[in-house]
C-alpha cells in the first residue's frame, strides 16, 4: 500500500529544517520499502507588512512576538501552522529537524505521525519505510 511522506529539507539531501521554517515540503511516495520524489509543495505565505521589516526582525529573533523560538505564535501565528498541516494532510507522516508542540497537536488531529530527525533524507525515508512496512504487516520490529 503506497503512502506519502512530507520532508522538510533546504537542499533535498538533508532533513535540516524545522517545521516552522519550512517554506516547501518534498513529498515522497513510499511503496513497500521503495520511495521516490512525488512532488514539491510550496507553502503560501502571508504578505509581510512594513516593507518586510517584520521578516527581517524575525530572522534576527527581534520581532518580540514571543514566537520565533516556538510556542506556535510565530510571526504568522497559529494560522501558519494550520496552513502547513492542511498542505500535507494527505501524508502519513512528516519528517523535519524539529516539530513544535502546537504543530504536533494539529498533525495528531489529522493522524499524521511526526519524526524529528537530522540526517540524510534517504536514510530517514529508508528507516520510515522499513518501520511502516513491518507495522502494516503486523511483524515485530525486534531483531531476531
N, C-alpha and C positions, 0 to 999 in steps of 0.2 A: 504494500500500500504506500503510495507516494505521498509526501507531505512537504511543506515549505518551512525553511528556517531563515529568519531575518538576522543579518550580521552587521554590526557597526564597525566599519573599518575606514581609515582615512586613505589607505593606499591599496586596498584589495588583497594585501598579503598578511597583515597582522590585525588581530582583534585589538584595537587600540583606542577606541572611542567609548566614552561614557554615553549612556542612553540619551541624556540631556544634551550632549554635544553633537550628536549625530544629525547631519543635515540631509543624509540619504542612508538608505539601507540596501545592502546587497541581499537579494532574495535567492536562496539556493533551493533547488528541488532535490529531495533525497528519496531514493527508491532502494530499499534494502540497505546495503552498505555503500552504495554508489551515490555520488552527488555531482550536480553541475549548476553553474550560474544560470538562473532563470531570467532575472531582470534586476534593474536598479530602480528604486522608488525614492523620489525626491520629496523631502519634507517641505510643505508650503509654509513659508514664514510670514509673520505679520510685518507690515511696514514699520521701519524704525523711525521714531519721532526725533525732533530736534536735530535735524541734519545728521543723523547717525551717532549722536553723542551717547545715547543710551548703550548701543552695542560696544562702543569704544570703552566706556566706563565698565561695562560688564566684563569685557575681556581682561580688564585690569583688576577685577574684583572690587570696583569702586562705585558700583551703582547704588549701593545702600538699600537694596530691595530685599535683603535677607534671603536671597535665593541662589546666589552664584555658587554657593557651596552645597546646595541641595535643598531639602525641605519642600520640594515641589512648587516653590514660589519664585522661580527664576524670572528673568525679565519678561518672558511671555506668559508666566503664571501657569496655573493648572490647565488652561486651555491648550497649551503647548503639549503637555503630556497626553491629554485626551486625543489630540490630533495625531500624534505619533502612534499611539495604541491603535487608533482606527485605521491608520495606514497599513499596519501589519496584522490586522485582526484575522486574516486567513492563514496565518503561520502557526505552526505547532509550538515553536519556541523562538526566543530571541537570544542572541549571543552578543554581549557587549563587555567592555572592560569593567563597568560598574553600572548597576541599575538602582536608582534611588528608591526609597520606601514608597513614595506616592505612586511612582510608575509601576513598581511591583504589584501594588494593590490593584491598580487599573488592569494590568496584564492578567493577574489572577482571576479577575471577574470575567475575562474573556477566555479563560482556560489556556493561557499561553504561558509555557514554562520559561523560566529565566535562568540563564547561565552566565555568571560573572567570571570571566577569564581574561588573561592576557597571554596570548600565544599566536601561533600561525593559524590563519583561517582554516587551512587544510587539516591541521591537527585537531582543531576544535570540531570541525564537521565530521571527521573520521570517528572521533570518540562519541559524539552525539548519535551518529548513525548506528554505531555498534550498540550503544545503550538502548535506543528505541527499537532496534531490530530484536534484541533479546527480550525487551519488555513486551513487545507486540506478540511474540511467540510464546510468552509465559515461561521463559527459560531463566534459570538462575544466573545472576551476574557474578556469582562467586567462581573463582578459578578452581578447576579440579586438579 
